[in-house]
Amino acid sequence: MKITEKQTHQAYNISKAVYLGEISFQDGRSQLADKHSMNPNSAADFINNFKCMMDGKRFTRTLNAYSTKYFLENIKLDFGTESLINALTSLKLHI
């Protein structure tokens, strides 16, 4: 099933909360699945990809073009240029 733009927005917010330690990985995954009708495996992929982007590490599960762009834009807004550079490094390693 295709990930919608609304699901992408929620996935970003929840992934950010997991990364910041505000909620657990399992809670984030459950919220995306239960409240936002996202496949639990896709939810886990989004959360893991966000962490990899923030850490500048390679991720292996693909995000769609809209989700990738949305994550990059919002990482820059929320965390600044250094984190965007990490995210771009992560994306380059993925490609």
PDB file of N, CA, C and O in Angstrom, chain B, residues numbered from 101:
ATOM      1  N   MET B 101       0.839  -1.181   0.000  1.00  0.00           N
ATOM      2  CA  MET B 101       0.000   0.000   0.000  1.00  0.00           C
ATOM      3  C   MET B 101       0.884   1.246   0.000  1.00  0.00           C
ATOM      4  O   MET B 101       1.889   1.295   0.709  1.00  0.00           O
ATOM      5  N   LYS B 102       0.517   2.236  -0.783  1.00  0.00           N
ATOM      6  CA  LYS B 102       1.289   3.467  -0.931  1.00  0.00           C
ATOM      7  C   LYS B 102       1.228   4.298   0.348  1.00  0.00           C
ATOM      8  O   LYS B 102       0.177   4.427   0.977  1.00  0.00           O
ATOM      9  N   ILE B 103       2.372   4.855   0.712  1.00  0.00           N
ATOM     10  CA  ILE B 103       2.455   5.759   1.854  1.00  0.00           C
ATOM     11  C   ILE B 103       1.966   7.137   1.406  1.00  0.00           C
ATOM     12  O   ILE B 103       2.468   7.687   0.426  1.00  0.00           O
ATOM     13  N   THR B 104       0.999   7.688   2.116  1.00  0.00           N
ATOM     14  CA  THR B 104       0.445   8.988   1.753  1.00  0.00           C
ATOM     15  C   THR B 104       1.315  10.119   2.296  1.00  0.00           C
ATOM     16  O   THR B 104       2.180   9.900   3.144  1.00  0.00           O
ATOM     17  N   GLU B 105       1.075  11.321   1.800  1.00  0.00           N
ATOM     18  CA  GLU B 105       1.802  12.483   2.307  1.00  0.00           C
ATOM     19  C   GLU B 105       1.501  12.701   3.787  1.00  0.00           C
ATOM     20  O   GLU B 105       2.397  13.032   4.563  1.00  0.00           O
ATOM     21  N   LYS B 106       0.252  12.516   4.175  1.00  0.00           N
ATOM     22  CA  LYS B 106      -0.125  12.683   5.586  1.00  0.00           C
ATOM     23  C   LYS B 106       0.614  11.658   6.452  1.00  0.00           C
ATOM     24  O   LYS B 106       1.101  11.999   7.530  1.00  0.00           O
ATOM     25  N   GLN B 107       0.701  10.419   5.995  1.00  0.00           N
ATOM     26  CA  GLN B 107       1.434   9.392   6.737  1.00  0.00           C
ATOM     27  C   GLN B 107       2.920   9.760   6.832  1.00  0.00           C
ATOM     28  O   GLN B 107       3.554   9.537   7.863  1.00  0.00           O
ATOM     29  N   THR B 108       3.463  10.319   5.763  1.00  0.00           N
ATOM     30  CA  THR B 108       4.865  10.753   5.776  1.00  0.00           C
ATOM     31  C   THR B 108       5.079  11.811   6.845  1.00  0.00           C
ATOM     32  O   THR B 108       6.065  11.758   7.580  1.00  0.00           O
ATOM     33  N   HIS B 109       4.172  12.764   6.940  1.00  0.00           N
ATOM     34  CA  HIS B 109       4.292  13.834   7.938  1.00  0.00           C
ATOM     35  C   HIS B 109       4.258  13.239   9.349  1.00  0.00           C
ATOM     36  O   HIS B 109       5.051  13.614  10.213  1.00  0.00           O
ATOM     37  N   GLN B 110       3.339  12.318   9.563  1.00  0.00           N
ATOM     38  CA  GLN B 110       3.252  11.679  10.881  1.00  0.00           C
ATOM     39  C   GLN B 110       4.493  10.826  11.146  1.00  0.00           C
ATOM     40  O   GLN B 110       5.009  10.806  12.264  1.00  0.00           O
ATOM     41  N   ALA B 111       4.964  10.132  10.131  1.00  0.00           N
ATOM     42  CA  ALA B 111       6.159   9.297  10.295  1.00  0.00           C
ATOM     43  C   ALA B 111       7.365  10.152  10.667  1.00  0.00           C
ATOM     44  O   ALA B 111       8.184   9.744  11.491  1.00  0.00           O
ATOM     45  N   TYR B 112       7.480  11.330  10.069  1.00  0.00           N
ATOM     46  CA  TYR B 112       8.583  12.218  10.419  1.00  0.00           C
ATOM     47  C   TYR B 112       8.486  12.642  11.882  1.00  0.00           C
ATOM     48  O   TYR B 112       9.462  12.552  12.626  1.00  0.00           O
ATOM     49  N   ASN B 113       7.310  13.103  12.288  1.00  0.00           N
ATOM     50  CA  ASN B 113       7.129  13.579  13.662  1.00  0.00           C
ATOM     51  C   ASN B 113       7.388  12.476  14.683  1.00  0.00           C
ATOM     52  O   ASN B 113       8.037  12.707  15.703  1.00  0.00           O
ATOM     53  N   ILE B 114       6.889  11.302  14.409  1.00  0.00           N
ATOM     54  CA  ILE B 114       7.064  10.190  15.341  1.00  0.00           C
ATOM     55  C   ILE B 114       8.515   9.707  15.320  1.00  0.00           C
ATOM     56  O   ILE B 114       9.071   9.394  16.373  1.00  0.00           O
ATOM     57  N   SER B 115       9.125   9.642  14.158  1.00  0.00           N
ATOM     58  CA  SER B 115      10.534   9.249  14.070  1.00  0.00           C
ATOM     59  C   SER B 115      11.414  10.217  14.853  1.00  0.00           C
ATOM     60  O   SER B 115      12.352   9.809  15.537  1.00  0.00           O
ATOM     61  N   LYS B 116      11.098  11.495  14.744  1.00  0.00           N
ATOM     62  CA  LYS B 116      11.841  12.515  15.481  1.00  0.00           C
ATOM     63  C   LYS B 116      11.678  12.302  16.988  1.00  0.00           C
ATOM     64  O   LYS B 116      12.650  12.394  17.738  1.00  0.00           O
ATOM     65  N   ALA B 117      10.460  12.019  17.427  1.00  0.00           N
ATOM     66  CA  ALA B 117      10.207  11.785  18.853  1.00  0.00           C
ATOM     67  C   ALA B 117      10.961  10.554  19.351  1.00  0.00           C
ATOM     68  O   ALA B 117      11.491  10.557  20.462  1.00  0.00           O
ATOM     69  N   VAL B 118      11.009   9.509  18.538  1.00  0.00           N
ATOM     70  CA  VAL B 118      11.772   8.308  18.910  1.00  0.00           C
ATOM     71  C   VAL B 118      13.253   8.664  18.999  1.00  0.00           C
ATOM     72  O   VAL B 118      13.921   8.291  19.964  1.00  0.00           O
ATOM     73  N   TYR B 119      13.762   9.369  18.021  1.00  0.00           N
ATOM     74  CA  TYR B 119      15.178   9.742  17.992  1.00  0.00           C
ATOM     75  C   TYR B 119      15.556  10.574  19.216  1.00  0.00           C
ATOM     76  O   TYR B 119      16.635  10.403  19.783  1.00  0.00           O
ATOM     77  N   LEU B 120      14.673  11.462  19.612  1.00  0.00           N
ATOM     78  CA  LEU B 120      14.936  12.334  20.760  1.00  0.00           C
ATOM     79  C   LEU B 120      14.682  11.655  22.104  1.00  0.00           C
ATOM     80  O   LEU B 120      14.910  12.248  23.159  1.00  0.00           O
ATOM     81  N   GLY B 121      14.207  10.407  22.059  1.00  0.00           N
ATOM     82  CA  GLY B 121      13.963   9.660  23.286  1.00  0.00           C
ATOM     83  C   GLY B 121      12.666  10.014  23.993  1.00  0.00           C
ATOM     84  O   GLY B 121      12.483   9.682  25.164  1.00  0.00           O
ATOM     85  N   GLU B 122      11.768  10.687  23.287  1.00  0.00           N
ATOM     86  CA  GLU B 122      10.489  11.079  23.878  1.00  0.00           C
ATOM     87  C   GLU B 122       9.509   9.915  23.937  1.00  0.00           C
ATOM     88  O   GLU B 122       8.657   9.857  24.824  1.00  0.00           O
ATOM     89  N   ILE B 123       9.633   8.993  22.994  1.00  0.00           N
ATOM     90  CA  ILE B 123       8.837   7.764  22.989  1.00  0.00           C
ATOM     91  C   ILE B 123       9.739   6.617  22.553  1.00  0.00           C
ATOM     92  O   ILE B 123      10.797   6.839  21.964  1.00  0.00           O
ATOM     93  N   SER B 124       9.322   5.405  22.841  1.00  0.00           N
ATOM     94  CA  SER B 124      10.121   4.237  22.464  1.00  0.00           C
ATOM     95  C   SER B 124       9.892   3.896  20.990  1.00  0.00           C
ATOM     96  O   SER B 124       8.923   4.333  20.369  1.00  0.00           O
ATOM     97  N   PHE B 125      10.812   3.107  20.461  1.00  0.00           N
ATOM     98  CA  PHE B 125      10.665   2.619  19.085  1.00  0.00           C
ATOM     99  C   PHE B 125       9.340   1.880  18.927  1.00  0.00           C
ATOM    100  O   PHE B 125       8.602   2.121  17.972  1.00  0.00           O
ATOM    101  N   GLN B 126       9.041   0.981  19.862  1.00  0.00           N
ATOM    102  CA  GLN B 126       7.807   0.192  19.772  1.00  0.00           C
ATOM    103  C   GLN B 126       6.565   1.071  19.828  1.00  0.00           C
ATOM    104  O   GLN B 126       5.604   0.840  19.093  1.00  0.00           O
ATOM    105  N   ASP B 127       6.582   2.088  20.708  1.00  0.00           N
ATOM    106  CA  ASP B 127       5.437   2.998  20.779  1.00  0.00           C
ATOM    107  C   ASP B 127       5.275   3.776  19.473  1.00  0.00           C
ATOM    108  O   ASP B 127       4.159   3.966  18.991  1.00  0.00           O
ATOM    109  N   GLY B 128       6.386   4.220  18.910  1.00  0.00           N
ATOM    110  CA  GLY B 128       6.328   4.943  17.641  1.00  0.00           C
ATOM    111  C   GLY B 128       5.785   4.076  16.525  1.00  0.00           C
ATOM    112  O   GLY B 128       4.932   4.500  15.745  1.00  0.00           O
ATOM    113  N   ARG B 129       6.283   2.874  16.461  1.00  0.00           N
ATOM    114  CA  ARG B 129       5.816   1.933  15.440  1.00  0.00           C
ATOM    115  C   ARG B 129       4.320   1.651  15.609  1.00  0.00           C
ATOM    116  O   ARG B 129       3.574   1.624  14.631  1.00  0.00           O
ATOM    117  N   SER B 130       3.895   1.445  16.837  1.00  0.00           N
ATOM    118  CA  SER B 130       2.478   1.180  17.112  1.00  0.00           C
ATOM    119  C   SER B 130       1.597   2.374  16.765  1.00  0.00           C
ATOM    120  O   SER B 130       0.513   2.212  16.203  1.00  0.00           O
ATOM    121  N   GLN B 131       2.067   3.575  17.101  1.00  0.00           N
ATOM    122  CA  GLN B 131       1.277   4.768  16.772  1.00  0.00           C
ATOM    123  C   GLN B 131       1.087   4.901  15.271  1.00  0.00           C
ATOM    124  O   GLN B 131      -0.017   5.184  14.806  1.00  0.00           O
ATOM    125  N   LEU B 132       2.151   4.701  14.516  1.00  0.00           N
ATOM    126  CA  LEU B 132       2.036   4.810  13.065  1.00  0.00           C
ATOM    127  C   LEU B 132       1.106   3.740  12.502  1.00  0.00           C
ATOM    128  O   LEU B 132       0.331   4.005  11.583  1.00  0.00           O
ATOM    129  N   ALA B 133       1.184   2.552  13.045  1.00  0.00           N
ATOM    130  CA  ALA B 133       0.334   1.464  12.548  1.00  0.00           C
ATOM    131  C   ALA B 133      -1.121   1.652  12.990  1.00  0.00           C
ATOM    132  O   ALA B 133      -2.036   1.554  12.172  1.00  0.00           O
ATOM    133  N   ASP B 134      -1.330   1.919  14.263  1.00  0.00           N
ATOM    134  CA  ASP B 134      -2.691   1.953  14.811  1.00  0.00           C
ATOM    135  C   ASP B 134      -3.439   3.252  14.518  1.00  0.00           C
ATOM    136  O   ASP B 134      -4.614   3.223  14.154  1.00  0.00           O
ATOM    137  N   LYS B 135      -2.770   4.379  14.673  1.00  0.00           N
ATOM    138  CA  LYS B 135      -3.444   5.668  14.514  1.00  0.00           C
ATOM    139  C   LYS B 135      -3.379   6.220  13.090  1.00  0.00           C
ATOM    140  O   LYS B 135      -4.215   7.032  12.691  1.00  0.00           O
ATOM    141  N   HIS B 136      -2.382   5.773  12.330  1.00  0.00           N
ATOM    142  CA  HIS B 136      -2.181   6.368  11.006  1.00  0.00           C
ATOM    143  C   HIS B 136      -2.215   5.338   9.883  1.00  0.00           C
ATOM    144  O   HIS B 136      -1.839   5.636   8.749  1.00  0.00           O
ATOM    145  N   SER B 137      -2.662   4.133  10.198  1.00  0.00           N
ATOM    146  CA  SER B 137      -2.907   3.070   9.216  1.00  0.00           C
ATOM    147  C   SER B 137      -1.696   2.744   8.343  1.00  0.00           C
ATOM    148  O   SER B 137      -1.837   2.425   7.163  1.00  0.00           O
ATOM    149  N   MET B 138      -0.512   2.827   8.935  1.00  0.00           N
ATOM    150  CA  MET B 138       0.699   2.481   8.204  1.00  0.00           C
ATOM    151  C   MET B 138       1.056   1.028   8.503  1.00  0.00           C
ATOM    152  O   MET B 138       0.898   0.570   9.634  1.00  0.00           O
ATOM    153  N   ASN B 139       1.528   0.315   7.514  1.00  0.00           N
ATOM    154  CA  ASN B 139       1.999  -1.043   7.723  1.00  0.00           C
ATOM    155  C   ASN B 139       3.093  -1.000   8.803  1.00  0.00           C
ATOM    156  O   ASN B 139       3.988  -0.159   8.728  1.00  0.00           O
ATOM    157  N   PRO B 140       3.036  -1.890   9.804  1.00  0.00           N
ATOM    158  CA  PRO B 140       4.031  -1.864  10.886  1.00  0.00           C
ATOM    159  C   PRO B 140       5.481  -1.985  10.401  1.00  0.00           C
ATOM    160  O   PRO B 140       6.381  -1.374  10.977  1.00  0.00           O
ATOM    161  N   ASN B 141       5.704  -2.766   9.351  1.00  0.00           N
ATOM    162  CA  ASN B 141       7.060  -2.893   8.815  1.00  0.00           C
ATOM    163  C   ASN B 141       7.513  -1.592   8.147  1.00  0.00           C
ATOM    164  O   ASN B 141       8.670  -1.192   8.280  1.00  0.00           O
ATOM    165  N   SER B 142       6.613  -0.946   7.440  1.00  0.00           N
ATOM    166  CA  SER B 142       6.935   0.351   6.841  1.00  0.00           C
ATOM    167  C   SER B 142       7.200   1.384   7.927  1.00  0.00           C
ATOM    168  O   SER B 142       8.113   2.201   7.805  1.00  0.00           O
ATOM    169  N   ALA B 143       6.406   1.349   8.985  1.00  0.00           N
ATOM    170  CA  ALA B 143       6.605   2.269  10.110  1.00  0.00           C
ATOM    171  C   ALA B 143       7.997   2.087  10.704  1.00  0.00           C
ATOM    172  O   ALA B 143       8.693   3.066  10.973  1.00  0.00           O
ATOM    173  N   ALA B 144       8.395   0.853  10.905  1.00  0.00           N
ATOM    174  CA  ALA B 144       9.730   0.567  11.445  1.00  0.00           C
ATOM    175  C   ALA B 144      10.806   1.072  10.489  1.00  0.00           C
ATOM    176  O   ALA B 144      11.820   1.613  10.932  1.00  0.00           O
ATOM    177  N   ASP B 145      10.599   0.903   9.187  1.00  0.00           N
ATOM    178  CA  ASP B 145      11.570   1.375   8.193  1.00  0.00           C
ATOM    179  C   ASP B 145      11.742   2.894   8.272  1.00  0.00           C
ATOM    180  O   ASP B 145      12.866   3.393   8.232  1.00  0.00           O
ATOM    181  N   PHE B 146      10.647   3.619   8.382  1.00  0.00           N
ATOM    182  CA  PHE B 146      10.726   5.075   8.463  1.00  0.00           C
ATOM    183  C   PHE B 146      11.498   5.507   9.708  1.00  0.00           C
ATOM    184  O   PHE B 146      12.356   6.387   9.634  1.00  0.00           O
ATOM    185  N   ILE B 147      11.199   4.898  10.836  1.00  0.00           N
ATOM    186  CA  ILE B 147      11.874   5.260  12.084  1.00  0.00           C
ATOM    187  C   ILE B 147      13.362   4.943  11.990  1.00  0.00           C
ATOM    188  O   ILE B 147      14.199   5.757  12.381  1.00  0.00           O
ATOM    189  N   ASN B 148      13.687   3.779  11.481  1.00  0.00           N
ATOM    190  CA  ASN B 148      15.101   3.398  11.345  1.00  0.00           C
ATOM    191  C   ASN B 148      15.828   4.284  10.339  1.00  0.00           C
ATOM    192  O   ASN B 148      16.970   4.679  10.575  1.00  0.00           O
ATOM    193  N   ASN B 149      15.181   4.599   9.224  1.00  0.00           N
ATOM    194  CA  ASN B 149      15.806   5.459   8.220  1.00  0.00           C
ATOM    195  C   ASN B 149      16.085   6.848   8.784  1.00  0.00           C
ATOM    196  O   ASN B 149      17.130   7.435   8.505  1.00  0.00           O
ATOM    197  N   PHE B 150      15.153   7.375   9.578  1.00  0.00           N
ATOM    198  CA  PHE B 150      15.363   8.686  10.181  1.00  0.00           C
ATOM    199  C   PHE B 150      16.610   8.669  11.067  1.00  0.00           C
ATOM    200  O   PHE B 150      17.437   9.578  10.994  1.00  0.00           O
ATOM    201  N   LYS B 151      16.745   7.642  11.899  1.00  0.00           N
ATOM    202  CA  LYS B 151      17.914   7.538  12.775  1.00  0.00           C
ATOM    203  C   LYS B 151      19.198   7.469  11.952  1.00  0.00           C
ATOM    204  O   LYS B 151      20.181   8.138  12.272  1.00  0.00           O
ATOM    205  N   CYS B 152      19.190   6.670  10.904  1.00  0.00           N
ATOM    206  CA  CYS B 152      20.368   6.581  10.035  1.00  0.00           C
ATOM    207  C   CYS B 152      20.691   7.935   9.412  1.00  0.00           C
ATOM    208  O   CYS B 152      21.856   8.327   9.345  1.00  0.00           O
ATOM    209  N   MET B 153      19.666   8.647   8.958  1.00  0.00           N
ATOM    210  CA  MET B 153      19.888   9.965   8.365  1.00  0.00           C
ATOM    211  C   MET B 153      20.508  10.916   9.396  1.00  0.00           C
ATOM    212  O   MET B 153      21.445  11.648   9.078  1.00  0.00           O
ATOM    213  N   MET B 154      20.001  10.906  10.597  1.00  0.00           N
ATOM    214  CA  MET B 154      20.528  11.800  11.632  1.00  0.00           C
ATOM    215  C   MET B 154      21.966  11.445  11.998  1.00  0.00           C
ATOM    216  O   MET B 154      22.759  12.322  12.339  1.00  0.00           O
ATOM    217  N   ASP B 155      22.294  10.168  11.926  1.00  0.00           N
ATOM    218  CA  ASP B 155      23.633   9.703  12.291  1.00  0.00           C
ATOM    219  C   ASP B 155      24.602   9.667  11.113  1.00  0.00           C
ATOM    220  O   ASP B 155      25.785   9.378  11.294  1.00  0.00           O
ATOM    221  N   GLY B 156      24.109   9.958   9.902  1.00  0.00           N
ATOM    222  CA  GLY B 156      24.965   9.940   8.718  1.00  0.00           C
ATOM    223  C   GLY B 156      25.365   8.541   8.297  1.00  0.00           C
ATOM    224  O   GLY B 156      26.416   8.349   7.685  1.00  0.00           O
ATOM    225  N   LYS B 157      24.533   7.561   8.622  1.00  0.00           N
ATOM    226  CA  LYS B 157      24.841   6.160   8.308  1.00  0.00           C
ATOM    227  C   LYS B 157      23.941   5.661   7.186  1.00  0.00           C
ATOM    228  O   LYS B 157      22.848   6.181   6.963  1.00  0.00           O
ATOM    229  N   ARG B 158      24.420   4.654   6.495  1.00  0.00           N
ATOM    230  CA  ARG B 158      23.687   4.062   5.369  1.00  0.00           C
ATOM    231  C   ARG B 158      22.398   3.407   5.855  1.00  0.00           C
ATOM    232  O   ARG B 158      22.389   2.692   6.857  1.00  0.00           O
ATOM    233  N   PHE B 159      21.309   3.663   5.127  1.00  0.00           N
ATOM    234  CA  PHE B 159      20.075   2.920   5.365  1.00  0.00           C
ATOM    235  C   PHE B 159      19.792   2.063   4.147  1.00  0.00           C
ATOM    236  O   PHE B 159      20.212   2.388   3.036  1.00  0.00           O
ATOM    237  N   THR B 160      19.076   0.966   4.359  1.00  0.00           N
ATOM    238  CA  THR B 160      18.870   0.019   3.265  1.00  0.00           C
ATOM    239  C   THR B 160      17.427  -0.036   2.767  1.00  0.00           C
ATOM    240  O   THR B 160      17.170  -0.517   1.663  1.00  0.00           O
ATOM    241  N   ARG B 161      16.500   0.449   3.562  1.00  0.00           N
ATOM    242  CA  ARG B 161      15.103   0.421   3.139  1.00  0.00           C
ATOM    243  C   ARG B 161      14.768   1.735   2.452  1.00  0.00           C
ATOM    244  O   ARG B 161      15.066   2.807   2.977  1.00  0.00           O
ATOM    245  N   THR B 162      14.151   1.657   1.283  1.00  0.00           N
ATOM    246  CA  THR B 162      13.906   2.818   0.445  1.00  0.00           C
ATOM    247  C   THR B 162      12.676   3.605   0.896  1.00  0.00           C
ATOM    248  O   THR B 162      11.645   3.035   1.252  1.00  0.00           O
ATOM    249  N   LEU B 163      12.817   4.919   0.871  1.00  0.00           N
ATOM    250  CA  LEU B 163      11.690   5.833   1.055  1.00  0.00           C
ATOM    251  C   LEU B 163      11.288   6.331  -0.330  1.00  0.00           C
ATOM    252  O   LEU B 163      12.121   6.413  -1.233  1.00  0.00           O
ATOM    253  N   ASN B 164      10.001   6.665  -0.494  1.00  0.00           N
ATOM    254  CA  ASN B 164       9.601   7.232  -1.784  1.00  0.00           C
ATOM    255  C   ASN B 164      10.169   8.648  -1.922  1.00  0.00           C
ATOM    256  O   ASN B 164      10.653   9.218  -0.944  1.00  0.00           O
ATOM    257  N   ALA B 165      10.113   9.204  -3.100  1.00  0.00           N
ATOM    258  CA  ALA B 165      10.734  10.502  -3.376  1.00  0.00           C
ATOM    259  C   ALA B 165      10.154  11.603  -2.487  1.00  0.00           C
ATOM    260  O   ALA B 165      10.898  12.424  -1.949  1.00  0.00           O
ATOM    261  N   TYR B 166       8.833  11.623  -2.334  1.00  0.00           N
ATOM    262  CA  TYR B 166       8.217  12.652  -1.496  1.00  0.00           C
ATOM    263  C   TYR B 166       8.713  12.542  -0.056  1.00  0.00           C
ATOM    264  O   TYR B 166       9.061  13.550   0.560  1.00  0.00           O
ATOM    265  N   SER B 167       8.746  11.337   0.477  1.00  0.00           N
ATOM    266  CA  SER B 167       9.170  11.134   1.862  1.00  0.00           C
ATOM    267  C   SER B 167      10.624  11.530   2.067  1.00  0.00           C
ATOM    268  O   SER B 167      10.969  12.141   3.078  1.00  0.00           O
ATOM    269  N   THR B 168      11.472  11.186   1.113  1.00  0.00           N
ATOM    270  CA  THR B 168      12.886  11.541   1.214  1.00  0.00           C
ATOM    271  C   THR B 168      13.042  13.056   1.252  1.00  0.00           C
ATOM    272  O   THR B 168      13.745  13.593   2.108  1.00  0.00           O
ATOM    273  N   LYS B 169      12.386  13.739   0.326  1.00  0.00           N
ATOM    274  CA  LYS B 169      12.466  15.200   0.263  1.00  0.00           C
ATOM    275  C   LYS B 169      11.913  15.816   1.551  1.00  0.00           C
ATOM    276  O   LYS B 169      12.515  16.733   2.110  1.00  0.00           O
ATOM    277  N   TYR B 170      10.783  15.319   2.016  1.00  0.00           N
ATOM    278  CA  TYR B 170      10.158  15.851   3.230  1.00  0.00           C
ATOM    279  C   TYR B 170      11.078  15.672   4.436  1.00  0.00           C
ATOM    280  O   TYR B 170      11.252  16.598   5.228  1.00  0.00           O
ATOM    281  N   PHE B 171      11.663  14.491   4.575  1.00  0.00           N
ATOM    282  CA  PHE B 171      12.578  14.238   5.692  1.00  0.00           C
ATOM    283  C   PHE B 171      13.783  15.178   5.623  1.00  0.00           C
ATOM    284  O   PHE B 171      14.160  15.768   6.635  1.00  0.00           O
ATOM    285  N   LEU B 172      14.387  15.323   4.451  1.00  0.00           N
ATOM    286  CA  LEU B 172      15.556  16.200   4.312  1.00  0.00           C
ATOM    287  C   LEU B 172      15.211  17.648   4.650  1.00  0.00           C
ATOM    288  O   LEU B 172      15.940  18.303   5.395  1.00  0.00           O
ATOM    289  N   GLU B 173      14.110  18.145   4.109  1.00  0.00           N
ATOM    290  CA  GLU B 173      13.716  19.530   4.369  1.00  0.00           C
ATOM    291  C   GLU B 173      13.462  19.771   5.854  1.00  0.00           C
ATOM    292  O   GLU B 173      13.864  20.799   6.399  1.00  0.00           O
ATOM    293  N   ASN B 174      12.802  18.834   6.495  1.00  0.00           N
ATOM    294  CA  ASN B 174      12.441  19.028   7.896  1.00  0.00           C
ATOM    295  C   ASN B 174      13.602  18.762   8.848  1.00  0.00           C
ATOM    296  O   ASN B 174      13.659  19.347   9.929  1.00  0.00           O
ATOM    297  N   ILE B 175      14.513  17.899   8.464  1.00  0.00           N
ATOM    298  CA  ILE B 175      15.726  17.730   9.271  1.00  0.00           C
ATOM    299  C   ILE B 175      16.489  19.049   9.297  1.00  0.00           C
ATOM    300  O   ILE B 175      16.979  19.465  10.347  1.00  0.00           O
ATOM    301  N   LYS B 176      16.591  19.708   8.145  1.00  0.00           N
ATOM    302  CA  LYS B 176      17.280  21.004   8.113  1.00  0.00           C
ATOM    303  C   LYS B 176      16.556  22.021   8.986  1.00  0.00           C
ATOM    304  O   LYS B 176      17.193  22.742   9.754  1.00  0.00           O
ATOM    305  N   LEU B 177      15.232  22.086   8.876  1.00  0.00           N
ATOM    306  CA  LEU B 177      14.461  23.049   9.667  1.00  0.00           C
ATOM    307  C   LEU B 177      14.576  22.777  11.165  1.00  0.00           C
ATOM    308  O   LEU B 177      14.744  23.706  11.955  1.00  0.00           O
ATOM    309  N   ASP B 178      14.487  21.524  11.550  1.00  0.00           N
ATOM    310  CA  ASP B 178      14.440  21.168  12.968  1.00  0.00           C
ATOM    311  C   ASP B 178      15.805  21.029  13.626  1.00  0.00           C
ATOM    312  O   ASP B 178      15.940  21.269  14.826  1.00  0.00           O
ATOM    313  N   PHE B 179      16.826  20.640  12.849  1.00  0.00           N
ATOM    314  CA  PHE B 179      18.114  20.310  13.444  1.00  0.00           C
ATOM    315  C   PHE B 179      19.299  21.080  12.859  1.00  0.00           C
ATOM    316  O   PHE B 179      20.398  21.023  13.411  1.00  0.00           O
ATOM    317  N   GLY B 180      19.096  21.793  11.758  1.00  0.00           N
ATOM    318  CA  GLY B 180      20.157  22.626  11.208  1.00  0.00           C
ATOM    319  C   GLY B 180      20.967  21.984  10.100  1.00  0.00           C
ATOM    320  O   GLY B 180      20.738  20.840   9.709  1.00  0.00           O
ATOM    321  N   THR B 181      21.921  22.760   9.608  1.00  0.00           N
ATOM    322  CA  THR B 181      22.710  22.388   8.444  1.00  0.00           C
ATOM    323  C   THR B 181      23.580  21.158   8.688  1.00  0.00           C
ATOM    324  O   THR B 181      23.696  20.300   7.812  1.00  0.00           O
ATOM    325  N   GLU B 182      24.188  21.064   9.861  1.00  0.00           N
ATOM    326  CA  GLU B 182      25.059  19.908  10.133  1.00  0.00           C
ATOM    327  C   GLU B 182      24.273  18.597  10.058  1.00  0.00           C
ATOM    328  O   GLU B 182      24.762  17.604   9.519  1.00  0.00           O
ATOM    329  N   SER B 183      23.072  18.601  10.592  1.00  0.00           N
ATOM    330  CA  SER B 183      22.245  17.392  10.519  1.00  0.00           C
ATOM    331  C   SER B 183      21.794  17.115   9.088  1.00  0.00           C
ATOM    332  O   SER B 183      21.684  15.958   8.684  1.00  0.00           O
ATOM    333  N   LEU B 184      21.532  18.170   8.325  1.00  0.00           N
ATOM    334  CA  LEU B 184      21.191  17.981   6.909  1.00  0.00           C
ATOM    335  C   LEU B 184      22.360  17.340   6.175  1.00  0.00           C
ATOM    336  O   LEU B 184      22.160  16.450   5.348  1.00  0.00           O
ATOM    337  N   ILE B 185      23.579  17.784   6.467  1.00  0.00           N
ATOM    338  CA  ILE B 185      24.760  17.180   5.832  1.00  0.00           C
ATOM    339  C   ILE B 185      24.842  15.694   6.179  1.00  0.00           C
ATOM    340  O   ILE B 185      25.139  14.870   5.314  1.00  0.00           O
ATOM    341  N   ASN B 186      24.580  15.349   7.444  1.00  0.00           N
ATOM    342  CA  ASN B 186      24.544  13.935   7.838  1.00  0.00           C
ATOM    343  C   ASN B 186      23.486  13.177   7.042  1.00  0.00           C
ATOM    344  O   ASN B 186      23.730  12.072   6.559  1.00  0.00           O
ATOM    345  N   ALA B 187      22.309  13.787   6.912  1.00  0.00           N
ATOM    346  CA  ALA B 187      21.212  13.124   6.192  1.00  0.00           C
ATOM    347  C   ALA B 187      21.560  12.934   4.720  1.00  0.00           C
ATOM    348  O   ALA B 187      21.258  11.891   4.142  1.00  0.00           O
ATOM    349  N   LEU B 188      22.187  13.923   4.118  1.00  0.00           N
ATOM    350  CA  LEU B 188      22.590  13.802   2.718  1.00  0.00           C
ATOM    351  C   LEU B 188      23.687  12.751   2.545  1.00  0.00           C
ATOM    352  O   LEU B 188      23.703  12.021   1.554  1.00  0.00           O
ATOM    353  N   THR B 189      24.594  12.679   3.501  1.00  0.00           N
ATOM    354  CA  THR B 189      25.621  11.626   3.480  1.00  0.00           C
ATOM    355  C   THR B 189      24.957  10.259   3.551  1.00  0.00           C
ATOM    356  O   THR B 189      25.322   9.343   2.813  1.00  0.00           O
ATOM    357  N   SER B 190      23.983  10.127   4.441  1.00  0.00           N
ATOM    358  CA  SER B 190      23.251   8.877   4.590  1.00  0.00           C
ATOM    359  C   SER B 190      22.539   8.497   3.283  1.00  0.00           C
ATOM    360  O   SER B 190      22.568   7.343   2.855  1.00  0.00           O
ATOM    361  N   LEU B 191      21.909   9.483   2.673  1.00  0.00           N
ATOM    362  CA  LEU B 191      21.213   9.229   1.411  1.00  0.00           C
ATOM    363  C   LEU B 191      22.205   8.813   0.323  1.00  0.00           C
ATOM    364  O   LEU B 191      21.929   7.893  -0.448  1.00  0.00           O
ATOM    365  N   LYS B 192      23.344   9.476   0.258  1.00  0.00           N
ATOM    366  CA  LYS B 192      24.363   9.121  -0.731  1.00  0.00           C
ATOM    367  C   LYS B 192      24.830   7.675  -0.518  1.00  0.00           C
ATOM    368  O   LYS B 192      24.998   6.933  -1.486  1.00  0.00           O
ATOM    369  N   LEU B 193      25.038   7.277   0.728  1.00  0.00           N
ATOM    370  CA  LEU B 193      25.446   5.903   1.024  1.00  0.00           C
ATOM    371  C   LEU B 193      24.347   4.911   0.635  1.00  0.00           C
ATOM    372  O   LEU B 193      24.635   3.801   0.185  1.00  0.00           O
ATOM    373  N   HIS B 194      23.107   5.313   0.808  1.00  0.00           N
ATOM    374  CA  HIS B 194      21.978   4.459   0.422  1.00  0.00           C
ATOM    375  C   HIS B 194      21.939   4.256  -1.090  1.00  0.00           C
ATOM    376  O   HIS B 194      21.736   3.144  -1.577  1.00  0.00           O
ATOM    377  N   ILE B 195      22.134   5.339  -1.811  1.00  0.00           N
ATOM    378  CA  ILE B 195      22.081   5.270  -3.281  1.00  0.00           C
ATOM    379  C   ILE B 195      23.247   4.441  -3.784  1.00  0.00           C
ATOM    380  O   ILE B 195      23.395   4.253  -4.992  1.00  0.00           O
TER     381      ILE B 195
END
